[in-house]
Amino acid sequence: MSRLRNLSLFLVLAAVWGSAFVAIKAGLAYFPPVLFAALRYDVAGVVMLAYAAYAVDDPIPRGRDAWLEVLSGAVFIIAAYHSFLFVGETDPAVTSAVAAVIVSLSPLLTTVFARAFLPAERLTAIGALGLAIGLVGAVVLANPDPANLTGGGTGAKLLVLLAAASFALGSVLSRASEADISIETMEAWSMLLGAGLTHVVSLALGESIAGAVWTTESLLALGYLSVVASGIGFLIYFDLLDRLGPIEINLVSYVAPVFAAVVGWLVLDEGITATTVAGFLIICVGFALVKRDAIREELRAAGLVR
């Protein structure tokens, strides 16, 4: 029963986070991109802080190390990741599925940054091959035209790749931190501070709240991202993190694009190209090589292999 519950929650999380790319795409028709990201975390930050106040004894970060961890999350995981992602998704060539597949590179990119900031985490020759294969998958997905490198959405896809790199770097910096702070508290304050930083970026880009169009559709997109994808999604994530561990949770990144593709096709009539499927499969091969030992241990623990 517990295994069925975990699988059900895992699929729900993949569906929620995969469909979030569709909600972003839909909402961008009504909001300036960076402002849209900022508004999302204005709401999500309040929701997460309320949960932190309920779930932990002290929902306030204490000490320099704790605030540095919050700052790294705010800068890289919230502000940089979402600014690059939302701007990238404004390009029609970056469908919901394409964005989700590029973001699924995050676990591979995490390995690169871990080499620099977490010396204990070594990358073997096979792991390096897996990383290279994953990056090849990203190139296949971008499908650049050598005669026009900024055409065909290549520039926008590179922005989404920068988003994935920002998320990976923020994750590694959080792991490297020695601060004694709960995940719920770190996420809540990172969201709130990250929302403020994203508003600053939005203003610097000349965006204005006057550019937002308030309709039923735009409010639904904003509400879904803020409450469902960020609020409920992270609550499920925290629950599964305790039950499954970080390796299995990483696999959400590889299931989410499937839901992004299906929901994008149903809701926004987005097509799924052969290069999107090929890039996704190549990235999965790279991930399997990089995480082969951890995957083998998980399978052994589940009794599927000896």
ZAVO-797016 format. One line per field, with one value per atom (N, C-alpha, C): residue in one letter; residue number from 0; x, y, z; atom name. Coordinates in steps of 0.1 Angstrom, whole numbers. Layout:
<nodes>
code = (a|...)
pos = (NUM|...)
xx = (X|...)
yy = (Y|...)
zz = (Z|...)
site = (CA|...)
</nodes>
This chain:
<nodes>
code = (m|m|m|s|s|s|r|r|r|l|l|l|r|r|r|n|n|n|l|l|l|s|s|s|l|l|l|f|f|f|l|l|l|v|v|v|l|l|l|a|a|a|a|a|a|v|v|v|w|w|w|g|g|g|s|s|s|a|a|a|f|f|f|v|v|v|a|a|a|i|i|i|k|k|k|a|a|a|g|g|g|l|l|l|a|a|a|y|y|y|f|f|f|p|p|p|p|p|p|v|v|v|l|l|l|f|f|f|a|a|a|a|a|a|l|l|l|r|r|r|y|y|y|d|d|d|v|v|v|a|a|a|g|g|g|v|v|v|v|v|v|m|m|m|l|l|l|a|a|a|y|y|y|a|a|a|a|a|a|y|y|y|a|a|a|v|v|v|d|d|d|d|d|d|p|p|p|i|i|i|p|p|p|r|r|r|g|g|g|r|r|r|d|d|d|a|a|a|w|w|w|l|l|l|e|e|e|v|v|v|l|l|l|s|s|s|g|g|g|a|a|a|v|v|v|f|f|f|i|i|i|i|i|i|a|a|a|a|a|a|y|y|y|h|h|h|s|s|s|f|f|f|l|l|l|f|f|f|v|v|v|g|g|g|e|e|e|t|t|t|d|d|d|p|p|p|a|a|a|v|v|v|t|t|t|s|s|s|a|a|a|v|v|v|a|a|a|a|a|a|v|v|v|i|i|i|v|v|v|s|s|s|l|l|l|s|s|s|p|p|p|l|l|l|l|l|l|t|t|t|t|t|t|v|v|v|f|f|f|a|a|a|r|r|r|a|a|a|f|f|f|l|l|l|p|p|p|a|a|a|e|e|e|r|r|r|l|l|l|t|t|t|a|a|a|i|i|i|g|g|g|a|a|a|l|l|l|g|g|g|l|l|l|a|a|a|i|i|i|g|g|g|l|l|l|v|v|v|g|g|g|a|a|a|v|v|v|v|v|v|l|l|l|a|a|a|n|n|n|p|p|p|d|d|d|p|p|p|a|a|a|n|n|n|l|l|l|t|t|t|g|g|g|g|g|g|g|g|g|t|t|t|g|g|g|a|a|a|k|k|k|l|l|l|l|l|l|v|v|v|l|l|l|l|l|l|a|a|a|a|a|a|a|a|a|s|s|s|f|f|f|a|a|a|l|l|l|g|g|g|s|s|s|v|v|v|l|l|l|s|s|s|r|r|r|a|a|a|s|s|s|e|e|e|a|a|a|d|d|d|i|i|i|s|s|s|i|i|i|e|e|e|t|t|t|m|m|m|e|e|e|a|a|a|w|w|w|s|s|s|m|m|m|l|l|l|l|l|l|g|g|g|a|a|a|g|g|g|l|l|l|t|t|t|h|h|h|v|v|v|v|v|v|s|s|s|l|l|l|a|a|a|l|l|l|g|g|g|e|e|e|s|s|s|i|i|i|a|a|a|g|g|g|a|a|a|v|v|v|w|w|w|t|t|t|t|t|t|e|e|e|s|s|s|l|l|l|l|l|l|a|a|a|l|l|l|g|g|g|y|y|y|l|l|l|s|s|s|v|v|v|v|v|v|a|a|a|s|s|s|g|g|g|i|i|i|g|g|g|f|f|f|l|l|l|i|i|i|y|y|y|f|f|f|d|d|d|l|l|l|l|l|l|d|d|d|r|r|r|l|l|l|g|g|g|p|p|p|i|i|i|e|e|e|i|i|i|n|n|n|l|l|l|v|v|v|s|s|s|y|y|y|v|v|v|a|a|a|p|p|p|v|v|v|f|f|f|a|a|a|a|a|a|v|v|v|v|v|v|g|g|g|w|w|w|l|l|l|v|v|v|l|l|l|d|d|d|e|e|e|g|g|g|i|i|i|t|t|t|a|a|a|t|t|t|t|t|t|v|v|v|a|a|a|g|g|g|f|f|f|l|l|l|i|i|i|i|i|i|c|c|c|v|v|v|g|g|g|f|f|f|a|a|a|l|l|l|v|v|v|k|k|k|r|r|r|d|d|d|a|a|a|i|i|i|r|r|r|e|e|e|e|e|e|l|l|l|r|r|r|a|a|a|a|a|a|g|g|g|l|l|l|v|v|v|r|r|r)
pos = (0|0|0|1|1|1|2|2|2|3|3|3|4|4|4|5|5|5|6|6|6|7|7|7|8|8|8|9|9|9|10|10|10|11|11|11|12|12|12|13|13|13|14|14|14|15|15|15|16|16|16|17|17|17|18|18|18|19|19|19|20|20|20|21|21|21|22|22|22|23|23|23|24|24|24|25|25|25|26|26|26|27|27|27|28|28|28|29|29|29|30|30|30|31|31|31|32|32|32|33|33|33|34|34|34|35|35|35|36|36|36|37|37|37|38|38|38|39|39|39|40|40|40|41|41|41|42|42|42|43|43|43|44|44|44|45|45|45|46|46|46|47|47|47|48|48|48|49|49|49|50|50|50|51|51|51|52|52|52|53|53|53|54|54|54|55|55|55|56|56|56|57|57|57|58|58|58|59|59|59|60|60|60|61|61|61|62|62|62|63|63|63|64|64|64|65|65|65|66|66|66|67|67|67|68|68|68|69|69|69|70|70|70|71|71|71|72|72|72|73|73|73|74|74|74|75|75|75|76|76|76|77|77|77|78|78|78|79|79|79|80|80|80|81|81|81|82|82|82|83|83|83|84|84|84|85|85|85|86|86|86|87|87|87|88|88|88|89|89|89|90|90|90|91|91|91|92|92|92|93|93|93|94|94|94|95|95|95|96|96|96|97|97|97|98|98|98|99|99|99|100|100|100|101|101|101|102|102|102|103|103|103|104|104|104|105|105|105|106|106|106|107|107|107|108|108|108|109|109|109|110|110|110|111|111|111|112|112|112|113|113|113|114|114|114|115|115|115|116|116|116|117|117|117|118|118|118|119|119|119|120|120|120|121|121|121|122|122|122|123|123|123|124|124|124|125|125|125|126|126|126|127|127|127|128|128|128|129|129|129|130|130|130|131|131|131|132|132|132|133|133|133|134|134|134|135|135|135|136|136|136|137|137|137|138|138|138|139|139|139|140|140|140|141|141|141|142|142|142|143|143|143|144|144|144|145|145|145|146|146|146|147|147|147|148|148|148|149|149|149|150|150|150|151|151|151|152|152|152|153|153|153|154|154|154|155|155|155|156|156|156|157|157|157|158|158|158|159|159|159|160|160|160|161|161|161|162|162|162|163|163|163|164|164|164|165|165|165|166|166|166|167|167|167|168|168|168|169|169|169|170|170|170|171|171|171|172|172|172|173|173|173|174|174|174|175|175|175|176|176|176|177|177|177|178|178|178|179|179|179|180|180|180|181|181|181|182|182|182|183|183|183|184|184|184|185|185|185|186|186|186|187|187|187|188|188|188|189|189|189|190|190|190|191|191|191|192|192|192|193|193|193|194|194|194|195|195|195|196|196|196|197|197|197|198|198|198|199|199|199|200|200|200|201|201|201|202|202|202|203|203|203|204|204|204|205|205|205|206|206|206|207|207|207|208|208|208|209|209|209|210|210|210|211|211|211|212|212|212|213|213|213|214|214|214|215|215|215|216|216|216|217|217|217|218|218|218|219|219|219|220|220|220|221|221|221|222|222|222|223|223|223|224|224|224|225|225|225|226|226|226|227|227|227|228|228|228|229|229|229|230|230|230|231|231|231|232|232|232|233|233|233|234|234|234|235|235|235|236|236|236|237|237|237|238|238|238|239|239|239|240|240|240|241|241|241|242|242|242|243|243|243|244|244|244|245|245|245|246|246|246|247|247|247|248|248|248|249|249|249|250|250|250|251|251|251|252|252|252|253|253|253|254|254|254|255|255|255|256|256|256|257|257|257|258|258|258|259|259|259|260|260|260|261|261|261|262|262|262|263|263|263|264|264|264|265|265|265|266|266|266|267|267|267|268|268|268|269|269|269|270|270|270|271|271|271|272|272|272|273|273|273|274|274|274|275|275|275|276|276|276|277|277|277|278|278|278|279|279|279|280|280|280|281|281|281|282|282|282|283|283|283|284|284|284|285|285|285|286|286|286|287|287|287|288|288|288|289|289|289|290|290|290|291|291|291|292|292|292|293|293|293|294|294|294|295|295|295|296|296|296|297|297|297|298|298|298|299|299|299|300|300|300|301|301|301|302|302|302|303|303|303|304|304|304|305|305|305)
xx = (8|0|9|19|28|35|39|46|36|23|13|11|10|9|20|32|44|44|40|39|29|17|6|10|17|21|32|41|51|45|35|29|21|15|8|18|29|39|45|47|52|42|29|18|17|18|16|28|40|52|53|49|49|39|27|16|19|28|32|38|46|52|41|30|18|12|10|4|13|26|35|32|32|30|17|6|-7|-7|-1|-1|7|17|26|18|6|-2|-8|-7|-14|-5|7|17|30|37|51|59|68|74|80|89|96|86|77|67|58|55|47|53|67|74|74|76|76|62|51|38|35|41|39|44|56|63|59|53|46|36|28|17|23|32|37|45|52|61|52|41|32|26|22|17|27|40|50|54|54|57|46|34|23|25|29|31|43|54|66|62|54|50|42|35|27|36|46|53|66|72|85|83|92|92|96|106|110|111|102|101|110|118|127|141|148|162|170|180|188|203|209|224|228|240|246|245|249|249|235|225|211|206|209|205|213|225|233|227|222|216|202|195|183|186|196|200|204|212|215|203|194|181|173|173|165|171|184|191|190|194|196|184|177|166|153|151|139|141|149|150|156|168|175|168|165|158|145|137|124|124|133|135|139|149|154|143|136|126|114|109|97|100|112|115|117|124|126|113|103|90|82|86|78|80|91|93|84|77|68|75|88|95|98|97|99|85|81|68|70|59|59|68|67|75|89|93|107|113|106|111|113|103|104|116|118|130|143|144|157|159|149|150|154|150|153|169|176|191|196|188|193|200|195|203|217|218|232|240|235|243|246|238|242|255|257|269|282|280|291|295|284|287|291|287|291|306|311|326|334|328|335|333|321|317|317|316|315|326|338|349|348|340|338|330|323|315|323|328|336|328|333|327|336|332|340|340|348|349|335|329|315|305|307|298|301|313|317|311|311|305|290|283|269|266|274|272|273|283|285|273|268|256|244|242|231|232|244|246|243|247|244|228|221|207|201|208|203|206|217|220|210|207|197|183|180|167|167|178|179|178|184|183|188|200|204|207|204|208|221|232|245|245|236|236|228|221|213|211|221|221|211|206|196|182|181|168|163|150|144|143|143|142|154|166|178|182|181|184|175|162|153|156|159|162|175|184|196|193|183|178|173|165|160|171|181|193|200|201|206|198|184|175|179|181|184|197|207|220|219|211|209|203|193|187|197|205|215|225|230|239|234|221|215|213|210|208|221|232|246|250|248|252|244|231|223|229|233|238|252|259|272|271|260|258|258|263|263|253|244|234|224|219|209|196|190|177|168|155|146|144|141|138|126|116|104|107|115|119|127|137|146|138|129|121|112|105|96|103|114|121|129|133|139|129|116|106|102|101|98|109|121|132|134|133|134|124|112|101|105|110|115|126|136|146|141|131|125|118|111|104|115|126|137|141|143|147|136|124|112|112|114|115|127|138|150|148|139|136|125|120|109|95|94|80|72|59|50|37|32|19|8|10|0|0|11|11|4|-1|-8|-22|-28|-42|-49|-58|-65|-78|-77|-89|-90|-101|-103|-91|-87|-76|-63|-60|-47|-47|-58|-59|-58|-63|-62|-48|-41|-27|-18|-20|-13|-16|-29|-33|-27|-28|-23|-8|0|14|17|10|13|9|-3|-9|-7|-9|-9|6|12|26|36|35|45|41|29|24|22|12|9|21|26|37|49|53|64|61|48|44|45|41|43|57|65|79|86|83|89|85|73|68|76|77|84|99|104|119|122|114|116|114|105|101|110|114|121|136|139|153|155|166|169|170|175|177|164|155|142|134|135|129|134|147|153|146|140|134|121|116|104|108|120|124|123|123|123|109|100|86|78|81|74|73|83|81|70|68|57|44|41|29|28|40|40|36|41|38|24|18|4|-5|-3|-12|-10|2|4|-3|-3|-11|-26|-31|-45|-50|-42|-47|-43|-31|-25|-23|-27|-25|-11|-2|13|16|24|29|41|44|55|64|76|85|94|99|109|121|126|138|136|123|120|121|115|115|130|137|151|160|158|166|163|150|146|152|152|157|172|179|194|197|190|192|190|179|176|188|194|206|217|219|230|228|215|212|214|210|212|227|236|250|256|252|257|252|240|234|233|241|239|241|251|253|241|236|225|213|211|199|199|211|213|210|214|212|197|190|176|168|172|166|169|181|184|176|174|167|152|147|133|132|143|143|141|144|142|155|166|179|187|197|205|218)
yy = (-12|0|12|12|24|26|15|16|22|18|23|38|41|56|64|59|66|68|57|58|68|67|76|91|94|108|112|102|105|109|102|105|118|121|134|145|144|154|156|146|147|154|150|157|171|175|189|197|192|200|200|189|189|198|198|207|222|224|238|245|238|244|249|242|246|258|258|270|282|281|292|297|288|291|299|294|300|314|315|328|339|335|345|352|348|355|368|368|379|387|382|388|390|402|403|391|385|372|372|382|382|387|396|400|388|380|368|359|357|348|354|367|374|373|375|374|359|349|336|333|338|336|346|357|365|356|349|341|328|321|308|310|321|324|325|331|333|319|311|298|289|289|281|286|299|304|299|300|295|280|272|258|256|264|263|267|277|281|269|261|250|238|235|223|223|234|234|243|241|248|263|265|279|282|289|291|303|309|320|315|318|314|321|314|319|318|330|330|332|336|340|329|316|305|302|303|300|311|323|334|333|328|326|315|305|294|299|307|313|322|329|339|331|320|313|307|302|297|308|319|331|335|336|341|331|319|309|301|295|286|293|305|313|323|334|345|342|336|333|322|311|300|305|311|315|326|336|347|341|333|327|318|310|300|308|317|324|332|339|346|336|325|315|310|308|302|312|325|334|331|324|321|309|311|300|287|287|275|267|273|266|262|250|245|240|237|232|220|211|198|201|210|214|220|229|235|225|216|205|196|193|184|191|203|210|212|215|216|202|191|178|175|185|184|188|194|198|188|176|166|163|164|162|174|186|198|199|194|194|187|176|168|177|185|194|204|210|220|213|201|194|191|189|187|199|211|223|227|224|229|218|205|194|184|186|178|163|159|145|138|145|139|138|127|124|120|124|120|110|97|87|89|81|82|79|69|66|77|83|94|106|109|119|117|104|100|103|99|102|116|125|139|144|139|144|140|127|123|131|135|144|157|163|176|174|163|160|160|154|155|169|178|192|198|195|201|196|183|177|184|186|193|207|214|228|229|219|218|231|236|249|249|260|262|269|262|269|282|284|296|307|303|313|308|310|305|311|323|329|326|319|316|303|299|287|284|295|294|290|289|285|294|307|316|314|312|310|297|287|274|275|283|285|292|301|308|297|288|277|268|266|259|266|279|287|286|285|283|270|259|246|247|254|255|263|274|282|273|265|256|246|241|231|237|249|256|259|264|267|255|243|231|226|228|223|233|246|255|252|248|245|232|222|210|213|222|226|233|239|247|239|244|237|243|251|258|248|250|242|248|245|251|241|241|231|234|224|226|235|234|242|257|259|273|279|271|276|279|270|272|285|286|297|311|312|325|327|316|318|322|317|321|336|340|354|364|361|369|369|356|355|363|363|371|386|391|405|408|399|400|400|391|390|403|409|421|432|432|442|439|427|424|428|426|430|445|452|467|471|465|468|466|456|453|462|471|480|474|463|457|464|464|471|463|465|458|462|474|479|470|462|453|440|438|425|426|416|415|405|411|403|397|384|377|364|357|344|334|334|325|329|342|346|343|345|343|328|319|305|300|306|302|306|319|323|315|313|305|291|284|271|270|279|279|282|292|296|286|281|273|258|254|239|235|241|237|240|252|256|252|255|252|237|231|217|208|212|205|203|213|212|204|205|197|182|178|164|161|170|168|165|173|171|158|154|141|129|130|119|120|131|132|124|125|117|102|99|85|78|85|79|82|94|99|107|114|123|117|104|98|95|89|86|99|109|121|128|127|132|127|115|109|117|125|134|142|147|155|148|135|127|122|123|119|132|143|156|159|158|162|154|142|134|141|145|152|166|173|186|184|174|172|169|160|156|167|174|186|197|200|210|207|195|191|192|188|189|203|211|225|236|235|245|241|229|223|224|221|221|207|208|196|190|177|170|166|171|168|156|151|140|144|156|161|162|166|167|153|143|129|124|126|121|128|141|148|143|140|135|121|113|99|99|108|109|114|124|129|118|110|99|89|86|77|83|96|103|102|105|104|90|80|66|63|68|65|73|86|93|88|83|79|64|57|42|35|39|33|35|47|51|43|43|36|21|15|1|-2|7|6|6|16|17|5|-1|-13|-25|-25|-36|-35|-23|-21|-25|-23|-26|-41|-48|-63|-66|-56|-59|-64|-62|-68|-73|-82|-86|-78)
zz = (0|0|0|8|9|-5|-12|-25|-35|-35|-44|-41|-28|-25|-30|-28|-33|-48|-55|-70|-74|-68|-71|-69|-58|-55|-65|-68|-78|-92|-96|-109|-108|-97|-95|-96|-89|-89|-103|-111|-124|-133|-131|-139|-135|-122|-118|-124|-122|-127|-142|-148|-163|-169|-163|-168|-165|-155|-151|-163|-172|-184|-193|-194|-202|-196|-183|-176|-178|-178|-181|-195|-205|-219|-220|-214|-215|-209|-197|-190|-197|-204|-211|-222|-226|-235|-228|-214|-207|-198|-195|-186|-193|-189|-193|-186|-192|-187|-173|-171|-158|-147|-150|-140|-137|-147|-144|-134|-136|-127|-113|-112|-99|-92|-99|-93|-88|-96|-92|-78|-75|-63|-52|-55|-45|-37|-45|-40|-34|-41|-37|-24|-23|-11|2|0|12|16|5|8|15|10|16|30|32|46|56|51|60|63|54|56|66|63|72|86|88|102|108|100|106|108|99|99|108|110|117|130|139|152|150|141|139|125|119|104|100|109|106|105|94|93|104|110|121|117|117|115|101|99|86|76|80|70|65|74|70|60|62|53|39|40|27|19|26|18|12|20|15|3|4|-7|-20|-18|-30|-37|-29|-35|-42|-35|-41|-54|-55|-67|-78|-75|-86|-89|-78|-80|-83|-78|-80|-91|-88|-97|-111|-111|-123|-131|-125|-132|-138|-131|-136|-146|-144|-154|-167|-168|-180|-186|-178|-183|-189|-182|-187|-199|-200|-212|-224|-221|-231|-237|-228|-233|-241|-241|-250|-265|-268|-282|-286|-297|-302|-305|-308|-310|-298|-286|-273|-268|-272|-267|-252|-246|-233|-231|-241|-240|-242|-251|-254|-241|-235|-222|-211|-210|-199|-202|-215|-218|-215|-219|-216|-201|-193|-179|-173|-179|-174|-174|-180|-180|-166|-157|-145|-136|-135|-127|-133|-146|-153|-150|-151|-149|-134|-125|-111|-109|-116|-115|-119|-129|-133|-121|-116|-105|-92|-90|-78|-78|-90|-91|-86|-88|-84|-70|-65|-51|-41|-45|-36|-40|-36|-41|-38|-28|-25|-36|-44|-54|-67|-70|-82|-94|-106|-118|-125|-127|-133|-149|-155|-170|-176|-171|-176|-173|-161|-158|-167|-170|-180|-194|-198|-210|-210|-199|-197|-198|-192|-192|-206|-214|-228|-236|-234|-241|-238|-225|-222|-229|-230|-237|-252|-257|-271|-273|-264|-264|-264|-257|-256|-270|-276|-290|-300|-299|-309|-307|-294|-291|-296|-294|-299|-314|-321|-336|-342|-339|-344|-359|-365|-380|-380|-385|-385|-393|-402|-410|-403|-392|-385|-371|-363|-349|-340|-343|-335|-340|-351|-357|-351|-355|-351|-336|-329|-314|-307|-314|-308|-296|-298|-287|-275|-277|-266|-259|-267|-261|-252|-256|-248|-235|-235|-223|-213|-219|-210|-205|-213|-208|-197|-198|-187|-175|-177|-165|-158|-166|-160|-153|-159|-152|-139|-139|-127|-116|-120|-110|-104|-113|-109|-99|-103|-94|-81|-81|-68|-59|-66|-58|-52|-59|-54|-43|-44|-34|-21|-22|-11|-4|-12|-6|1|-5|1|14|16|28|41|52|65|74|68|77|82|95|101|99|88|84|77|80|74|60|52|37|36|44|43|45|55|58|47|42|32|19|15|3|5|16|18|17|24|23|10|4|-10|-20|-18|-27|-26|-13|-10|-15|-11|-15|-30|-36|-50|-58|-53|-59|-59|-48|-48|-58|-59|-69|-83|-85|-99|-102|-92|-95|-99|-93|-96|-111|-115|-129|-138|-134|-143|-145|-135|-136|-145|-143|-151|-166|-169|-183|-188|-180|-185|-184|-177|-177|-166|-168|-159|-157|-145|-142|-152|-158|-167|-180|-182|-193|-191|-179|-176|-180|-185|-189|-179|-172|-161|-167|-169|-174|-166|-168|-162|-165|-178|-182|-175|-175|-169|-154|-147|-133|-130|-138|-137|-139|-149|-151|-139|-134|-122|-110|-108|-96|-97|-108|-110|-106|-112|-109|-95|-89|-75|-65|-66|-55|-58|-71|-74|-76|-86|-90|-79|-73|-63|-49|-45|-32|-29|-36|-35|-40|-51|-57|-48|-41|-32|-19|-15|-4|-7|-19|-23|-24|-30|-31|-18|-8|5|11|9|14|8|-6|-13|-11|-8|-5|7|17|29|27|18|16|6|-5|-16|-16|-11|-13|-25|-26|-38|-51|-52|-65|-72|-65|-72|-75|-66|-68|-81|-84|-96|-108|-108|-119|-123|-115|-118|-130|-131|-142|-156|-155|-168|-171|-162|-164|-168|-162|-164|-178|-187|-201|-208|-204|-210|-208|-195|-192|-199|-199|-206|-221|-227|-241|-243|-235|-237|-233|-222|-218|-228|-233|-243|-256|-259|-272|-270|-258|-255|-253|-246|-242|-252|-257|-266|-280|-283|-296|-301|-292|-295|-301|-312|-318|-311|-313|-307|-319|-320|-332|-329|-339|-338|-330|-333|-325|-311|-307|-292|-286|-292|-287|-287|-298|-299|-288|-286|-276|-262|-259|-246|-244|-253|-252|-250|-257|-255|-241|-236|-223|-213|-215|-205|-205|-216|-217|-209|-211|-203|-188|-184|-170|-164|-172|-167|-165|-174|-172|-160|-158|-147|-134|-133|-121|-120|-128|-129|-115|-107|-94|-85|-84|-75|-80|-93|-98|-95|-96|-93|-79|-70|-56|-53|-59|-57|-62|-74|-79|-70|-64|-55|-42|-37|-25|-27|-40|-43|-46|-46|-49|-64|-73|-87|-93|-87|-92|-80|-82|-72|-71)
site = (N|CA|C|N|CA|C|N|CA|C|N|CA|C|N|CA|C|N|CA|C|N|CA|C|N|CA|C|N|CA|C|N|CA|C|N|CA|C|N|CA|C|N|CA|C|N|CA|C|N|CA|C|N|CA|C|N|CA|C|N|CA|C|N|CA|C|N|CA|C|N|CA|C|N|CA|C|N|CA|C|N|CA|C|N|CA|C|N|CA|C|N|CA|C|N|CA|C|N|CA|C|N|CA|C|N|CA|C|N|CA|C|N|CA|C|N|CA|C|N|CA|C|N|CA|C|N|CA|C|N|CA|C|N|CA|C|N|CA|C|N|CA|C|N|CA|C|N|CA|C|N|CA|C|N|CA|C|N|CA|C|N|CA|C|N|CA|C|N|CA|C|N|CA|C|N|CA|C|N|CA|C|N|CA|C|N|CA|C|N|CA|C|N|CA|C|N|CA|C|N|CA|C|N|CA|C|N|CA|C|N|CA|C|N|CA|C|N|CA|C|N|CA|C|N|CA|C|N|CA|C|N|CA|C|N|CA|C|N|CA|C|N|CA|C|N|CA|C|N|CA|C|N|CA|C|N|CA|C|N|CA|C|N|CA|C|N|CA|C|N|CA|C|N|CA|C|N|CA|C|N|CA|C|N|CA|C|N|CA|C|N|CA|C|N|CA|C|N|CA|C|N|CA|C|N|CA|C|N|CA|C|N|CA|C|N|CA|C|N|CA|C|N|CA|C|N|CA|C|N|CA|C|N|CA|C|N|CA|C|N|CA|C|N|CA|C|N|CA|C|N|CA|C|N|CA|C|N|CA|C|N|CA|C|N|CA|C|N|CA|C|N|CA|C|N|CA|C|N|CA|C|N|CA|C|N|CA|C|N|CA|C|N|CA|C|N|CA|C|N|CA|C|N|CA|C|N|CA|C|N|CA|C|N|CA|C|N|CA|C|N|CA|C|N|CA|C|N|CA|C|N|CA|C|N|CA|C|N|CA|C|N|CA|C|N|CA|C|N|CA|C|N|CA|C|N|CA|C|N|CA|C|N|CA|C|N|CA|C|N|CA|C|N|CA|C|N|CA|C|N|CA|C|N|CA|C|N|CA|C|N|CA|C|N|CA|C|N|CA|C|N|CA|C|N|CA|C|N|CA|C|N|CA|C|N|CA|C|N|CA|C|N|CA|C|N|CA|C|N|CA|C|N|CA|C|N|CA|C|N|CA|C|N|CA|C|N|CA|C|N|CA|C|N|CA|C|N|CA|C|N|CA|C|N|CA|C|N|CA|C|N|CA|C|N|CA|C|N|CA|C|N|CA|C|N|CA|C|N|CA|C|N|CA|C|N|CA|C|N|CA|C|N|CA|C|N|CA|C|N|CA|C|N|CA|C|N|CA|C|N|CA|C|N|CA|C|N|CA|C|N|CA|C|N|CA|C|N|CA|C|N|CA|C|N|CA|C|N|CA|C|N|CA|C|N|CA|C|N|CA|C|N|CA|C|N|CA|C|N|CA|C|N|CA|C|N|CA|C|N|CA|C|N|CA|C|N|CA|C|N|CA|C|N|CA|C|N|CA|C|N|CA|C|N|CA|C|N|CA|C|N|CA|C|N|CA|C|N|CA|C|N|CA|C|N|CA|C|N|CA|C|N|CA|C|N|CA|C|N|CA|C|N|CA|C|N|CA|C|N|CA|C|N|CA|C|N|CA|C|N|CA|C|N|CA|C|N|CA|C|N|CA|C|N|CA|C|N|CA|C|N|CA|C|N|CA|C|N|CA|C|N|CA|C|N|CA|C|N|CA|C|N|CA|C|N|CA|C|N|CA|C|N|CA|C|N|CA|C|N|CA|C|N|CA|C|N|CA|C|N|CA|C|N|CA|C|N|CA|C|N|CA|C|N|CA|C|N|CA|C|N|CA|C|N|CA|C|N|CA|C|N|CA|C|N|CA|C|N|CA|C|N|CA|C|N|CA|C|N|CA|C|N|CA|C|N|CA|C|N|CA|C|N|CA|C|N|CA|C|N|CA|C|N|CA|C|N|CA|C|N|CA|C|N|CA|C|N|CA|C|N|CA|C|N|CA|C|N|CA|C|N|CA|C|N|CA|C|N|CA|C|N|CA|C|N|CA|C|N|CA|C|N|CA|C|N|CA|C|N|CA|C|N|CA|C|N|CA|C|N|CA|C|N|CA|C|N|CA|C|N|CA|C|N|CA|C|N|CA|C|N|CA|C|N|CA|C|N|CA|C|N|CA|C|N|CA|C|N|CA|C|N|CA|C|N|CA|C|N|CA|C|N|CA|C|N|CA|C|N|CA|C|N|CA|C|N|CA|C|N|CA|C|N|CA|C|N|CA|C|N|CA|C|N|CA|C|N|CA|C|N|CA|C|N|CA|C|N|CA|C)
</nodes>
